[in-house]
Amino acid sequence: MGKGRNRDLIYRRDEKLLLRYYYWTEVERLRFDDALRVLSEKEFFLSEERILKIIREKYDSFVPEQYLAVARRPRPVTAQLSLFKGE
């Protein structure tokens, strides 16, 4: 085994980072700078600059398949939610 970082682990980390970035910005609707802060300080422990570099390099080819189904799912309306109150 050669010296240096494991390319497979780096690839998997970057994939996970992109999924979490997508989650925070598109699903949770967090602002860009707040999402970077969460990813940096609470999830990946990388500098915001490094996270931004990874996002810039890889986001164009990223397809968040597991979130596409959630985005296409219709949201319940108020009348449907009232059914869950037991009224």
C-alpha positions in Angstrom: 0.0 0.0 0.0 1.4 3.4 -1.0 1.8 6.3 1.3 -0.7 9.1 1.4 -4.4 9.4 1.7 -6.7 6.6 0.6 -8.4 7.8 -2.6 -11.5 5.7 -2.0 -12.0 7.1 1.5 -11.6 10.7 0.1 -14.1 10.0 -2.7 -16.6 8.6 -0.2 -16.1 11.5 2.2 -16.7 14.0 -0.7 -19.8 12.2 -1.7 -21.2 12.4 1.8 -20.2 16.0 2.1 -22.1 16.9 -1.1 -25.2 15.0 0.1 -25.0 16.9 3.4 -24.5 20.2 1.6 -27.5 19.5 -0.6 -29.6 18.5 2.5 -28.7 21.7 4.4 -29.2 24.1 1.5 -32.1 22.5 -0.5 -34.1 20.4 2.0 -33.6 22.4 5.2 -33.3 25.7 3.2 -30.3 26.9 5.3 -28.4 29.8 3.9 -25.1 29.0 2.1 -22.8 30.4 4.7 -24.7 28.8 7.6 -24.6 25.4 5.8 -20.8 25.8 5.3 -20.5 26.5 9.0 -22.5 23.4 10.0 -20.5 21.2 7.7 -17.2 22.7 8.9 -17.8 22.8 12.6 -20.2 20.0 13.4 -20.0 17.4 10.7 -16.7 17.1 8.8 -14.2 19.2 10.8 -12.7 20.7 7.7 -12.1 24.3 7.0 -14.8 26.2 5.2 -12.4 27.0 2.4 -11.7 23.2 1.9 -15.4 22.4 1.9 -16.0 25.2 -0.6 -13.3 23.9 -2.8 -14.7 20.3 -2.8 -18.2 21.7 -3.6 -16.9 23.8 -6.5 -14.9 20.9 -8.0 -17.6 18.2 -7.7 -21.1 19.7 -7.4 -21.7 20.0 -11.2 -21.5 16.2 -11.6 -23.4 15.5 -8.4 -26.9 13.9 -8.6 -28.5 13.5 -5.2 -30.7 10.5 -6.1 -31.9 9.8 -2.6 -33.3 13.4 -2.3 -34.9 13.6 -5.7 -37.8 11.3 -4.6 -38.4 13.5 -1.5 -38.4 16.7 -3.7 -41.0 15.2 -6.1 -43.3 13.9 -3.3 -46.4 16.2 -3.0 -46.6 18.1 0.2 -49.7 17.7 2.4 -52.2 20.5 2.5 -53.8 21.9 5.6 -57.0 19.8 5.2 -54.9 16.6 5.1 -52.9 17.6 8.2 -56.1 18.2 10.2 -56.9 14.5 9.7 -54.0 13.7 12.0 -55.3 15.9 14.9 -58.0 13.4 15.6 -60.8 16.0 15.0 
